[in-house]
Amino acid sequence: DSGVTQTPKHLITATGQRVTLRCSPRSGDLSVYWYQQSLDQGLQFLIQYYNGEERAKGNILERFSAQQFPDLHSELNLSSLELGDSALYFCASSPSPGHFEQYFGPGTRLTVT
Amino acid sequence: DAKTTQPTSMDCAEGRAANLPCNHSTISGNEYVYWYRQIHSQGPQYIIHGLKNNETNEMASLIITEDRKSSTLILPHATLRDTAVYYCIVRVAGGTSYGKLTFGQGTILTVHP
């Protein structure tokens, strides 16, 4: 158990819909990362937050957005969902952006039908 | 971040050492080598990292060549639970680094009884 929690575990929704994925980092970790893992693209970095502020962006679509709240939990919002958005979404946390280890949550499996 | 090249798959007998190679010929002087693994769609797990000296922890050993262009992860006594995808990642660590991890395709290690 990494100490990172993600909800929900599974999510099934229809194309065009909007969903919110939630992540609670390890106690004391200020940095949160979101990754997407799909069959064709592998594990890809989406976005990073540090102490409430966006720190880095990766291959995140404009239909996706995220934020980190004052209590340090983070949410990833996915809108206008397409079939290709079906994937595993992982959240990770670390004490600071450059910390050597990132602690990954169990992931949320999103299925878009 | 420097690109890495790993074999697609490897096999190992239970109880034997598993040696997983990684090429990172374009690595820069301030980039570290990291290893993570992912067991069957679980969140990736940190294994070890190093800059230029060989490193060992309770999970594995990391051997980095003198020119730093390649490295080998060694699992000294592989068990069935070590069956996973192993990712070799190169990135800057600490200071003002962004912290994101860039995953390649990894090596699928299968440990046989």
Interface residues (C-beta under 8 A of the other chain):
Chain A: S2 V4 S31 Y33 Y35 G42 L43 Q44 F45 Q48 R55 A56 G58 L88 F90 A92 S94 S96 P97 G98 H99 F100 E101 Q102 Y103 F104 G105 P106 G107
Chain B: Y32 Y34 Q38 S41 Q42 G43 P44 Q45 Y46 H49 Y87 V92 A93 G94 G95 T96 S97 Y98 G99 K100 L101 T102 F103 G104 Q105
